[in-house]
Amino acid sequence: MKNKKKLIWWLPAVAVMVVIFLFSQMGARESSALSGGLVRRLLSFLEQIGLLPLSEHPRLADILEVVIRKLAHGCEYALLGGCLVLPFAFHLEKRGRVLFLFSAGFAALYACSDELHQLFISGRAGRLLDVGIDTFGACIGTLLVMLLIRKNLENI
């Protein structure tokens, strides 16, 4: 029974990895439509409230789409890194720097496999820059969760 309880801690991390995989599985058009649609809604809102006349910033949508894509990369891996802290802490009984390295390192390895996966998707490319952004996000997420639960980790 104890091992089953330990395995439950892996479920959030596995769920995040499945979501990342599904996003990576999207073709270039589908992926661009998703982020492009978000950018169009954001810019439309800013224009409606009078903060941003689009006619004065014709390339802003393109720039924002890239920024949103990169932020999404960092955020999804921050979530993954954070979700990996508990299973490595409880299941493998890791602490401190080793816990950080296991959690962020595993997320970084998953980022590498994700970019490799994208090489086989129509219109997508595996980019080293994205691995770096993903790894940075994983480090931030791992660190935040470790800071939030550090006193509880000491008592385990």
Buried (B, 14 or more C-beta within 10 A) or exposed (E): EEEEEBEEBBEBBEEBBEEBEEBBBBEEEEBBEBBBEBBBEBBEEBBEEEEBEEEEBEEBBEEBBEEBBBEBBBBBBBBBBBBBBBBBBBBEEBBEEEBBBBBBBBBBEBBBBBBEBBEEBEEBEBBEEBBBBBBBBBBBBBBBBBEEBEEEBEEE
